[in-house]
Amino acid sequence: MREPLWLAVHARLRRLTHCMLCFVSAHVIARTLGRTGNDVLSRVRGMLLAAYSVQFVIDGIAAVRASLS
């Protein structure tokens, strides 16, 4: 069942507003975390990116194997 159009638009506007607030307050967040907090956050994001990349490759290999069988 499809949701009403206004609900989808409202959800997208909320996400857009949240992203805008994060971008606008990025300097405050970075200053609050400090150098060490930013370094830790950068490493955590790197680990997440690596995990997503590995999962993407595994999913691709599984799809190719499934199509060959």
mmJSON file of the N, C-alpha and C atoms, coordinates in Angstrom:
{"data_MODEL":{"atom_site":{
"group_PDB":["ATOM","ATOM","ATOM","ATOM","ATOM","ATOM","ATOM","ATOM","ATOM","ATOM","ATOM","ATOM","ATOM","ATOM","ATOM","ATOM","ATOM","ATOM","ATOM","ATOM","ATOM","ATOM","ATOM","ATOM","ATOM","ATOM","ATOM","ATOM","ATOM","ATOM","ATOM","ATOM","ATOM","ATOM","ATOM","ATOM","ATOM","ATOM","ATOM","ATOM","ATOM","ATOM","ATOM","ATOM","ATOM","ATOM","ATOM","ATOM","ATOM","ATOM","ATOM","ATOM","ATOM","ATOM","ATOM","ATOM","ATOM","ATOM","ATOM","ATOM","ATOM","ATOM","ATOM","ATOM","ATOM","ATOM","ATOM","ATOM","ATOM","ATOM","ATOM","ATOM","ATOM","ATOM","ATOM","ATOM","ATOM","ATOM","ATOM","ATOM","ATOM","ATOM","ATOM","ATOM","ATOM","ATOM","ATOM","ATOM","ATOM","ATOM","ATOM","ATOM","ATOM","ATOM","ATOM","ATOM","ATOM","ATOM","ATOM","ATOM","ATOM","ATOM","ATOM","ATOM","ATOM","ATOM","ATOM","ATOM","ATOM","ATOM","ATOM","ATOM","ATOM","ATOM","ATOM","ATOM","ATOM","ATOM","ATOM","ATOM","ATOM","ATOM","ATOM","ATOM","ATOM","ATOM","ATOM","ATOM","ATOM","ATOM","ATOM","ATOM","ATOM","ATOM","ATOM","ATOM","ATOM","ATOM","ATOM","ATOM","ATOM","ATOM","ATOM","ATOM","ATOM","ATOM","ATOM","ATOM","ATOM","ATOM","ATOM","ATOM","ATOM","ATOM","ATOM","ATOM","ATOM","ATOM","ATOM","ATOM","ATOM","ATOM","ATOM","ATOM","ATOM","ATOM","ATOM","ATOM","ATOM","ATOM","ATOM","ATOM","ATOM","ATOM","ATOM","ATOM","ATOM","ATOM","ATOM","ATOM","ATOM","ATOM","ATOM","ATOM","ATOM","ATOM","ATOM","ATOM","ATOM","ATOM","ATOM","ATOM","ATOM","ATOM","ATOM","ATOM","ATOM","ATOM","ATOM","ATOM","ATOM","ATOM","ATOM","ATOM","ATOM","ATOM","ATOM"],
"id":[1,2,3,4,5,6,7,8,9,10,11,12,13,14,15,16,17,18,19,20,21,22,23,24,25,26,27,28,29,30,31,32,33,34,35,36,37,38,39,40,41,42,43,44,45,46,47,48,49,50,51,52,53,54,55,56,57,58,59,60,61,62,63,64,65,66,67,68,69,70,71,72,73,74,75,76,77,78,79,80,81,82,83,84,85,86,87,88,89,90,91,92,93,94,95,96,97,98,99,100,101,102,103,104,105,106,107,108,109,110,111,112,113,114,115,116,117,118,119,120,121,122,123,124,125,126,127,128,129,130,131,132,133,134,135,136,137,138,139,140,141,142,143,144,145,146,147,148,149,150,151,152,153,154,155,156,157,158,159,160,161,162,163,164,165,166,167,168,169,170,171,172,173,174,175,176,177,178,179,180,181,182,183,184,185,186,187,188,189,190,191,192,193,194,195,196,197,198,199,200,201,202,203,204,205,206,207],
"type_symbol":["N","C","C","N","C","C","N","C","C","N","C","C","N","C","C","N","C","C","N","C","C","N","C","C","N","C","C","N","C","C","N","C","C","N","C","C","N","C","C","N","C","C","N","C","C","N","C","C","N","C","C","N","C","C","N","C","C","N","C","C","N","C","C","N","C","C","N","C","C","N","C","C","N","C","C","N","C","C","N","C","C","N","C","C","N","C","C","N","C","C","N","C","C","N","C","C","N","C","C","N","C","C","N","C","C","N","C","C","N","C","C","N","C","C","N","C","C","N","C","C","N","C","C","N","C","C","N","C","C","N","C","C","N","C","C","N","C","C","N","C","C","N","C","C","N","C","C","N","C","C","N","C","C","N","C","C","N","C","C","N","C","C","N","C","C","N","C","C","N","C","C","N","C","C","N","C","C","N","C","C","N","C","C","N","C","C","N","C","C","N","C","C","N","C","C","N","C","C","N","C","C","N","C","C","N","C","C"],
"label_atom_id":["N","CA","C","N","CA","C","N","CA","C","N","CA","C","N","CA","C","N","CA","C","N","CA","C","N","CA","C","N","CA","C","N","CA","C","N","CA","C","N","CA","C","N","CA","C","N","CA","C","N","CA","C","N","CA","C","N","CA","C","N","CA","C","N","CA","C","N","CA","C","N","CA","C","N","CA","C","N","CA","C","N","CA","C","N","CA","C","N","CA","C","N","CA","C","N","CA","C","N","CA","C","N","CA","C","N","CA","C","N","CA","C","N","CA","C","N","CA","C","N","CA","C","N","CA","C","N","CA","C","N","CA","C","N","CA","C","N","CA","C","N","CA","C","N","CA","C","N","CA","C","N","CA","C","N","CA","C","N","CA","C","N","CA","C","N","CA","C","N","CA","C","N","CA","C","N","CA","C","N","CA","C","N","CA","C","N","CA","C","N","CA","C","N","CA","C","N","CA","C","N","CA","C","N","CA","C","N","CA","C","N","CA","C","N","CA","C","N","CA","C","N","CA","C","N","CA","C","N","CA","C","N","CA","C","N","CA","C","N","CA","C"],
"label_alt_id":[null,null,null,null,null,null,null,null,null,null,null,null,null,null,null,null,null,null,null,null,null,null,null,null,null,null,null,null,null,null,null,null,null,null,null,null,null,null,null,null,null,null,null,null,null,null,null,null,null,null,null,null,null,null,null,null,null,null,null,null,null,null,null,null,null,null,null,null,null,null,null,null,null,null,null,null,null,null,null,null,null,null,null,null,null,null,null,null,null,null,null,null,null,null,null,null,null,null,null,null,null,null,null,null,null,null,null,null,null,null,null,null,null,null,null,null,null,null,null,null,null,null,null,null,null,null,null,null,null,null,null,null,null,null,null,null,null,null,null,null,null,null,null,null,null,null,null,null,null,null,null,null,null,null,null,null,null,null,null,null,null,null,null,null,null,null,null,null,null,null,null,null,null,null,null,null,null,null,null,null,null,null,null,null,null,null,null,null,null,null,null,null,null,null,null,null,null,null,null,null,null,null,null,null,null,null,null],
"label_comp_id":["MET","MET","MET","ARG","ARG","ARG","GLU","GLU","GLU","PRO","PRO","PRO","LEU","LEU","LEU","TRP","TRP","TRP","LEU","LEU","LEU","ALA","ALA","ALA","VAL","VAL","VAL","HIS","HIS","HIS","ALA","ALA","ALA","ARG","ARG","ARG","LEU","LEU","LEU","ARG","ARG","ARG","ARG","ARG","ARG","LEU","LEU","LEU","THR","THR","THR","HIS","HIS","HIS","CYS","CYS","CYS","MET","MET","MET","LEU","LEU","LEU","CYS","CYS","CYS","PHE","PHE","PHE","VAL","VAL","VAL","SER","SER","SER","ALA","ALA","ALA","HIS","HIS","HIS","VAL","VAL","VAL","ILE","ILE","ILE","ALA","ALA","ALA","ARG","ARG","ARG","THR","THR","THR","LEU","LEU","LEU","GLY","GLY","GLY","ARG","ARG","ARG","THR","THR","THR","GLY","GLY","GLY","ASN","ASN","ASN","ASP","ASP","ASP","VAL","VAL","VAL","LEU","LEU","LEU","SER","SER","SER","ARG","ARG","ARG","VAL","VAL","VAL","ARG","ARG","ARG","GLY","GLY","GLY","MET","MET","MET","LEU","LEU","LEU","LEU","LEU","LEU","ALA","ALA","ALA","ALA","ALA","ALA","TYR","TYR","TYR","SER","SER","SER","VAL","VAL","VAL","GLN","GLN","GLN","PHE","PHE","PHE","VAL","VAL","VAL","ILE","ILE","ILE","ASP","ASP","ASP","GLY","GLY","GLY","ILE","ILE","ILE","ALA","ALA","ALA","ALA","ALA","ALA","VAL","VAL","VAL","ARG","ARG","ARG","ALA","ALA","ALA","SER","SER","SER","LEU","LEU","LEU","SER","SER","SER"],
"label_asym_id":["A","A","A","A","A","A","A","A","A","A","A","A","A","A","A","A","A","A","A","A","A","A","A","A","A","A","A","A","A","A","A","A","A","A","A","A","A","A","A","A","A","A","A","A","A","A","A","A","A","A","A","A","A","A","A","A","A","A","A","A","A","A","A","A","A","A","A","A","A","A","A","A","A","A","A","A","A","A","A","A","A","A","A","A","A","A","A","A","A","A","A","A","A","A","A","A","A","A","A","A","A","A","A","A","A","A","A","A","A","A","A","A","A","A","A","A","A","A","A","A","A","A","A","A","A","A","A","A","A","A","A","A","A","A","A","A","A","A","A","A","A","A","A","A","A","A","A","A","A","A","A","A","A","A","A","A","A","A","A","A","A","A","A","A","A","A","A","A","A","A","A","A","A","A","A","A","A","A","A","A","A","A","A","A","A","A","A","A","A","A","A","A","A","A","A","A","A","A","A","A","A","A","A","A","A","A","A"],
"label_entity_id":["1","1","1","1","1","1","1","1","1","1","1","1","1","1","1","1","1","1","1","1","1","1","1","1","1","1","1","1","1","1","1","1","1","1","1","1","1","1","1","1","1","1","1","1","1","1","1","1","1","1","1","1","1","1","1","1","1","1","1","1","1","1","1","1","1","1","1","1","1","1","1","1","1","1","1","1","1","1","1","1","1","1","1","1","1","1","1","1","1","1","1","1","1","1","1","1","1","1","1","1","1","1","1","1","1","1","1","1","1","1","1","1","1","1","1","1","1","1","1","1","1","1","1","1","1","1","1","1","1","1","1","1","1","1","1","1","1","1","1","1","1","1","1","1","1","1","1","1","1","1","1","1","1","1","1","1","1","1","1","1","1","1","1","1","1","1","1","1","1","1","1","1","1","1","1","1","1","1","1","1","1","1","1","1","1","1","1","1","1","1","1","1","1","1","1","1","1","1","1","1","1","1","1","1","1","1","1"],
"label_seq_id":[1,1,1,2,2,2,3,3,3,4,4,4,5,5,5,6,6,6,7,7,7,8,8,8,9,9,9,10,10,10,11,11,11,12,12,12,13,13,13,14,14,14,15,15,15,16,16,16,17,17,17,18,18,18,19,19,19,20,20,20,21,21,21,22,22,22,23,23,23,24,24,24,25,25,25,26,26,26,27,27,27,28,28,28,29,29,29,30,30,30,31,31,31,32,32,32,33,33,33,34,34,34,35,35,35,36,36,36,37,37,37,38,38,38,39,39,39,40,40,40,41,41,41,42,42,42,43,43,43,44,44,44,45,45,45,46,46,46,47,47,47,48,48,48,49,49,49,50,50,50,51,51,51,52,52,52,53,53,53,54,54,54,55,55,55,56,56,56,57,57,57,58,58,58,59,59,59,60,60,60,61,61,61,62,62,62,63,63,63,64,64,64,65,65,65,66,66,66,67,67,67,68,68,68,69,69,69],
"pdbx_PDB_ins_code":[null,null,null,null,null,null,null,null,null,null,null,null,null,null,null,null,null,null,null,null,null,null,null,null,null,null,null,null,null,null,null,null,null,null,null,null,null,null,null,null,null,null,null,null,null,null,null,null,null,null,null,null,null,null,null,null,null,null,null,null,null,null,null,null,null,null,null,null,null,null,null,null,null,null,null,null,null,null,null,null,null,null,null,null,null,null,null,null,null,null,null,null,null,null,null,null,null,null,null,null,null,null,null,null,null,null,null,null,null,null,null,null,null,null,null,null,null,null,null,null,null,null,null,null,null,null,null,null,null,null,null,null,null,null,null,null,null,null,null,null,null,null,null,null,null,null,null,null,null,null,null,null,null,null,null,null,null,null,null,null,null,null,null,null,null,null,null,null,null,null,null,null,null,null,null,null,null,null,null,null,null,null,null,null,null,null,null,null,null,null,null,null,null,null,null,null,null,null,null,null,null,null,null,null,null,null,null],
"Cartn_x":[0.839,0.0,0.878,0.566,1.361,0.929,1.926,1.593,1.127,0.399,-0.057,1.134,0.927,1.993,2.485,1.58,1.993,2.899,2.71,3.547,4.971,5.084,6.408,7.131,6.404,7.009,7.445,6.617,6.95,8.202,8.309,9.476,10.736,10.651,11.826,12.221,11.25,11.559,12.208,11.755,12.39,13.839,14.107,15.49,16.336,15.798,16.528,16.855,15.891,16.107,17.165,17.107,18.092,19.489,19.633,20.942,21.449,20.555,20.947,21.438,20.734,21.164,22.524,22.758,24.066,25.172,24.934,25.939,26.205,25.148,25.307,26.056,25.801,26.434,27.709,28.25,29.427,30.626,30.825,31.973,31.847,30.635,30.421,30.687,30.216,30.436,31.93,32.633,34.065,34.835,34.45,35.131,34.854,33.641,33.284,34.043,34.161,34.869,36.359,36.914,38.354,39.123,40.433,41.29,41.182,41.264,41.23,39.873,38.793,37.46,37.265,37.775,37.674,38.499,39.68,40.499,39.803,39.208,38.487,37.297,36.533,35.374,35.789,36.903,37.407,37.766,38.381,38.736,37.498,36.511,35.266,34.582,34.53,33.927,34.706,36.021,36.84,36.533,36.348,36.005,34.626,33.67,32.339,32.4,33.177,33.317,33.948,34.955,35.592,34.608,33.805,32.831,31.779,31.294,30.32,30.942,32.201,32.863,32.997,33.413,33.559,32.205,31.163,29.837,29.339,29.639,29.245,29.906,31.181,31.893,31.328,31.076,30.521,29.151,28.307,26.988,27.117,28.084,28.3,28.749,29.665,30.139,29.004,28.19,27.063,26.067,25.83,24.884,25.416,26.704,27.303,27.244,27.559,27.5,26.08,25.108,23.709,23.247,23.723,23.314,23.992,25.147,25.832,25.274,24.619,24.103,22.767],
"Cartn_y":[-1.182,0.0,1.236,2.161,3.384,4.406,5.134,6.177,7.415,8.277,9.496,10.37,11.139,11.995,12.971,13.552,14.537,13.926,12.651,11.986,11.802,11.422,11.259,12.596,13.628,14.964,15.447,15.233,15.655,14.944,13.646,12.888,13.395,13.692,14.2,15.581,16.422,17.752,17.675,16.731,16.555,16.123,15.178,14.743,15.879,16.654,17.784,18.804,19.086,20.036,19.516,18.237,17.647,17.742,17.423,17.513,18.95,19.896,21.298,21.744,21.336,21.699,21.095,19.875,19.253,20.004,20.392,21.126,22.5,23.168,24.506,24.457,23.425,23.351,22.501,22.189,21.317,21.929,23.229,23.848,23.769,23.877,23.767,22.336,21.367,19.961,19.641,20.111,19.847,20.497,21.7,22.387,21.675,21.161,20.457,19.144,18.412,17.128,17.301,18.376,18.597,17.761,17.894,17.19,15.672,15.201,13.757,13.17,13.849,13.365,13.305,14.298,14.292,13.161,12.898,11.783,10.444,10.268,9.027,8.87,9.946,9.9,9.588,10.139,9.877,8.4,7.819,6.393,5.504,5.87,5.08,5.141,6.332,6.445,5.638,5.604,4.792,3.312,2.856,1.446,1.126,2.028,1.814,1.759,2.652,2.658,1.356,0.881,-0.386,-1.547,-1.558,-2.635,-2.611,-1.412,-1.301,-1.762,-1.425,-1.814,-3.32,-3.96,-5.416,-6.079,-5.575,-6.151,-5.98,-4.83,-4.575,-5.58,-5.865,-6.836,-8.237,-8.6,-9.923,-10.094,-9.083,-9.143,-9.281,-8.584,-8.69,-10.078,-10.648,-12.004,-13.01,-12.846,-13.76,-13.658,-12.448,-12.268,-12.919,-12.78,-13.393,-14.914,-15.443,-16.905,-17.419,-16.662,-17.095,-17.065,-16.094,-16.006,-17.08,-17.574,-18.625,-20.011,-20.181,-21.505,-21.784],
"Cartn_z":[0.0,0.0,0.0,-0.849,-0.962,0.072,0.585,1.533,0.772,1.425,0.757,0.351,-0.688,-1.21,-0.157,0.61,1.606,2.659,2.968,3.965,3.434,2.18,1.574,1.474,1.088,0.978,2.357,3.355,4.708,5.216,4.962,5.402,4.715,3.447,2.72,3.201,3.496,4.007,5.392,6.225,7.537,7.384,6.469,6.244,5.717,4.781,4.223,5.308,6.167,7.256,8.224,8.541,9.446,8.852,7.574,6.918,6.906,6.62,6.595,7.974,9.027,10.38,10.714,10.27,10.505,9.776,8.536,7.773,8.377,8.802,9.361,10.691,11.485,12.797,12.793,11.637,11.556,12.278,12.161,12.826,14.352,14.859,16.311,16.771,15.998,16.344,16.319,15.282,15.165,16.314,16.684,17.784,19.108,19.281,20.509,20.631,19.535,19.564,19.791,19.274,19.396,18.387,18.45,17.479,17.652,18.882,19.127,18.733,19.087,18.73,17.232,16.515,15.057,14.451,15.021,14.525,14.748,15.926,16.223,15.284,15.107,14.214,12.776,12.36,11.01,10.843,11.854,11.774,11.78,12.574,12.612,11.252,10.651,9.316,8.286,8.417,7.517,7.648,8.882,9.103,8.528,8.701,8.126,6.601,6.013,4.561,4.072,4.783,4.407,4.519,5.593,5.769,4.659,4.323,3.226,1.908,1.684,0.438,0.336,1.411,1.407,1.179,1.856,1.688,0.251,-0.351,-1.736,-2.678,-2.466,-3.299,-3.08,-1.822,-1.523,-2.181,-2.106,-2.746,-4.26,-4.841,-6.28,-6.696,-5.933,-6.233,-6.086,-5.049,-4.842,-5.982,-6.482,-7.592,-8.863,-9.106,-10.299,-10.19,-9.013,-8.836,-8.989,-8.498,-8.623,-10.076,-10.842,-12.242,-13.096,-12.665,-13.426,-13.124,-12.016,-11.652,-12.3],
"occupancy":[1.0,1.0,1.0,1.0,1.0,1.0,1.0,1.0,1.0,1.0,1.0,1.0,1.0,1.0,1.0,1.0,1.0,1.0,1.0,1.0,1.0,1.0,1.0,1.0,1.0,1.0,1.0,1.0,1.0,1.0,1.0,1.0,1.0,1.0,1.0,1.0,1.0,1.0,1.0,1.0,1.0,1.0,1.0,1.0,1.0,1.0,1.0,1.0,1.0,1.0,1.0,1.0,1.0,1.0,1.0,1.0,1.0,1.0,1.0,1.0,1.0,1.0,1.0,1.0,1.0,1.0,1.0,1.0,1.0,1.0,1.0,1.0,1.0,1.0,1.0,1.0,1.0,1.0,1.0,1.0,1.0,1.0,1.0,1.0,1.0,1.0,1.0,1.0,1.0,1.0,1.0,1.0,1.0,1.0,1.0,1.0,1.0,1.0,1.0,1.0,1.0,1.0,1.0,1.0,1.0,1.0,1.0,1.0,1.0,1.0,1.0,1.0,1.0,1.0,1.0,1.0,1.0,1.0,1.0,1.0,1.0,1.0,1.0,1.0,1.0,1.0,1.0,1.0,1.0,1.0,1.0,1.0,1.0,1.0,1.0,1.0,1.0,1.0,1.0,1.0,1.0,1.0,1.0,1.0,1.0,1.0,1.0,1.0,1.0,1.0,1.0,1.0,1.0,1.0,1.0,1.0,1.0,1.0,1.0,1.0,1.0,1.0,1.0,1.0,1.0,1.0,1.0,1.0,1.0,1.0,1.0,1.0,1.0,1.0,1.0,1.0,1.0,1.0,1.0,1.0,1.0,1.0,1.0,1.0,1.0,1.0,1.0,1.0,1.0,1.0,1.0,1.0,1.0,1.0,1.0,1.0,1.0,1.0,1.0,1.0,1.0,1.0,1.0,1.0,1.0,1.0,1.0],
"B_iso_or_equiv":[0.0,0.0,0.0,0.0,0.0,0.0,0.0,0.0,0.0,0.0,0.0,0.0,0.0,0.0,0.0,0.0,0.0,0.0,0.0,0.0,0.0,0.0,0.0,0.0,0.0,0.0,0.0,0.0,0.0,0.0,0.0,0.0,0.0,0.0,0.0,0.0,0.0,0.0,0.0,0.0,0.0,0.0,0.0,0.0,0.0,0.0,0.0,0.0,0.0,0.0,0.0,0.0,0.0,0.0,0.0,0.0,0.0,0.0,0.0,0.0,0.0,0.0,0.0,0.0,0.0,0.0,0.0,0.0,0.0,0.0,0.0,0.0,0.0,0.0,0.0,0.0,0.0,0.0,0.0,0.0,0.0,0.0,0.0,0.0,0.0,0.0,0.0,0.0,0.0,0.0,0.0,0.0,0.0,0.0,0.0,0.0,0.0,0.0,0.0,0.0,0.0,0.0,0.0,0.0,0.0,0.0,0.0,0.0,0.0,0.0,0.0,0.0,0.0,0.0,0.0,0.0,0.0,0.0,0.0,0.0,0.0,0.0,0.0,0.0,0.0,0.0,0.0,0.0,0.0,0.0,0.0,0.0,0.0,0.0,0.0,0.0,0.0,0.0,0.0,0.0,0.0,0.0,0.0,0.0,0.0,0.0,0.0,0.0,0.0,0.0,0.0,0.0,0.0,0.0,0.0,0.0,0.0,0.0,0.0,0.0,0.0,0.0,0.0,0.0,0.0,0.0,0.0,0.0,0.0,0.0,0.0,0.0,0.0,0.0,0.0,0.0,0.0,0.0,0.0,0.0,0.0,0.0,0.0,0.0,0.0,0.0,0.0,0.0,0.0,0.0,0.0,0.0,0.0,0.0,0.0,0.0,0.0,0.0,0.0,0.0,0.0,0.0,0.0,0.0,0.0,0.0,0.0],
"pdbx_formal_charge":[null,null,null,null,null,null,null,null,null,null,null,null,null,null,null,null,null,null,null,null,null,null,null,null,null,null,null,null,null,null,null,null,null,null,null,null,null,null,null,null,null,null,null,null,null,null,null,null,null,null,null,null,null,null,null,null,null,null,null,null,null,null,null,null,null,null,null,null,null,null,null,null,null,null,null,null,null,null,null,null,null,null,null,null,null,null,null,null,null,null,null,null,null,null,null,null,null,null,null,null,null,null,null,null,null,null,null,null,null,null,null,null,null,null,null,null,null,null,null,null,null,null,null,null,null,null,null,null,null,null,null,null,null,null,null,null,null,null,null,null,null,null,null,null,null,null,null,null,null,null,null,null,null,null,null,null,null,null,null,null,null,null,null,null,null,null,null,null,null,null,null,null,null,null,null,null,null,null,null,null,null,null,null,null,null,null,null,null,null,null,null,null,null,null,null,null,null,null,null,null,null,null,null,null,null,null,null],
"auth_seq_id":[1,1,1,2,2,2,3,3,3,4,4,4,5,5,5,6,6,6,7,7,7,8,8,8,9,9,9,10,10,10,11,11,11,12,12,12,13,13,13,14,14,14,15,15,15,16,16,16,17,17,17,18,18,18,19,19,19,20,20,20,21,21,21,22,22,22,23,23,23,24,24,24,25,25,25,26,26,26,27,27,27,28,28,28,29,29,29,30,30,30,31,31,31,32,32,32,33,33,33,34,34,34,35,35,35,36,36,36,37,37,37,38,38,38,39,39,39,40,40,40,41,41,41,42,42,42,43,43,43,44,44,44,45,45,45,46,46,46,47,47,47,48,48,48,49,49,49,50,50,50,51,51,51,52,52,52,53,53,53,54,54,54,55,55,55,56,56,56,57,57,57,58,58,58,59,59,59,60,60,60,61,61,61,62,62,62,63,63,63,64,64,64,65,65,65,66,66,66,67,67,67,68,68,68,69,69,69],
"auth_comp_id":["MET","MET","MET","ARG","ARG","ARG","GLU","GLU","GLU","PRO","PRO","PRO","LEU","LEU","LEU","TRP","TRP","TRP","LEU","LEU","LEU","ALA","ALA","ALA","VAL","VAL","VAL","HIS","HIS","HIS","ALA","ALA","ALA","ARG","ARG","ARG","LEU","LEU","LEU","ARG","ARG","ARG","ARG","ARG","ARG","LEU","LEU","LEU","THR","THR","THR","HIS","HIS","HIS","CYS","CYS","CYS","MET","MET","MET","LEU","LEU","LEU","CYS","CYS","CYS","PHE","PHE","PHE","VAL","VAL","VAL","SER","SER","SER","ALA","ALA","ALA","HIS","HIS","HIS","VAL","VAL","VAL","ILE","ILE","ILE","ALA","ALA","ALA","ARG","ARG","ARG","THR","THR","THR","LEU","LEU","LEU","GLY","GLY","GLY","ARG","ARG","ARG","THR","THR","THR","GLY","GLY","GLY","ASN","ASN","ASN","ASP","ASP","ASP","VAL","VAL","VAL","LEU","LEU","LEU","SER","SER","SER","ARG","ARG","ARG","VAL","VAL","VAL","ARG","ARG","ARG","GLY","GLY","GLY","MET","MET","MET","LEU","LEU","LEU","LEU","LEU","LEU","ALA","ALA","ALA","ALA","ALA","ALA","TYR","TYR","TYR","SER","SER","SER","VAL","VAL","VAL","GLN","GLN","GLN","PHE","PHE","PHE","VAL","VAL","VAL","ILE","ILE","ILE","ASP","ASP","ASP","GLY","GLY","GLY","ILE","ILE","ILE","ALA","ALA","ALA","ALA","ALA","ALA","VAL","VAL","VAL","ARG","ARG","ARG","ALA","ALA","ALA","SER","SER","SER","LEU","LEU","LEU","SER","SER","SER"],
"auth_asym_id":["A","A","A","A","A","A","A","A","A","A","A","A","A","A","A","A","A","A","A","A","A","A","A","A","A","A","A","A","A","A","A","A","A","A","A","A","A","A","A","A","A","A","A","A","A","A","A","A","A","A","A","A","A","A","A","A","A","A","A","A","A","A","A","A","A","A","A","A","A","A","A","A","A","A","A","A","A","A","A","A","A","A","A","A","A","A","A","A","A","A","A","A","A","A","A","A","A","A","A","A","A","A","A","A","A","A","A","A","A","A","A","A","A","A","A","A","A","A","A","A","A","A","A","A","A","A","A","A","A","A","A","A","A","A","A","A","A","A","A","A","A","A","A","A","A","A","A","A","A","A","A","A","A","A","A","A","A","A","A","A","A","A","A","A","A","A","A","A","A","A","A","A","A","A","A","A","A","A","A","A","A","A","A","A","A","A","A","A","A","A","A","A","A","A","A","A","A","A","A","A","A","A","A","A","A","A","A"],
"auth_atom_id":["N","CA","C","N","CA","C","N","CA","C","N","CA","C","N","CA","C","N","CA","C","N","CA","C","N","CA","C","N","CA","C","N","CA","C","N","CA","C","N","CA","C","N","CA","C","N","CA","C","N","CA","C","N","CA","C","N","CA","C","N","CA","C","N","CA","C","N","CA","C","N","CA","C","N","CA","C","N","CA","C","N","CA","C","N","CA","C","N","CA","C","N","CA","C","N","CA","C","N","CA","C","N","CA","C","N","CA","C","N","CA","C","N","CA","C","N","CA","C","N","CA","C","N","CA","C","N","CA","C","N","CA","C","N","CA","C","N","CA","C","N","CA","C","N","CA","C","N","CA","C","N","CA","C","N","CA","C","N","CA","C","N","CA","C","N","CA","C","N","CA","C","N","CA","C","N","CA","C","N","CA","C","N","CA","C","N","CA","C","N","CA","C","N","CA","C","N","CA","C","N","CA","C","N","CA","C","N","CA","C","N","CA","C","N","CA","C","N","CA","C","N","CA","C","N","CA","C","N","CA","C","N","CA","C","N","CA","C","N","CA","C"],
"pdbx_PDB_model_num":[1,1,1,1,1,1,1,1,1,1,1,1,1,1,1,1,1,1,1,1,1,1,1,1,1,1,1,1,1,1,1,1,1,1,1,1,1,1,1,1,1,1,1,1,1,1,1,1,1,1,1,1,1,1,1,1,1,1,1,1,1,1,1,1,1,1,1,1,1,1,1,1,1,1,1,1,1,1,1,1,1,1,1,1,1,1,1,1,1,1,1,1,1,1,1,1,1,1,1,1,1,1,1,1,1,1,1,1,1,1,1,1,1,1,1,1,1,1,1,1,1,1,1,1,1,1,1,1,1,1,1,1,1,1,1,1,1,1,1,1,1,1,1,1,1,1,1,1,1,1,1,1,1,1,1,1,1,1,1,1,1,1,1,1,1,1,1,1,1,1,1,1,1,1,1,1,1,1,1,1,1,1,1,1,1,1,1,1,1,1,1,1,1,1,1,1,1,1,1,1,1,1,1,1,1,1,1]
}}}
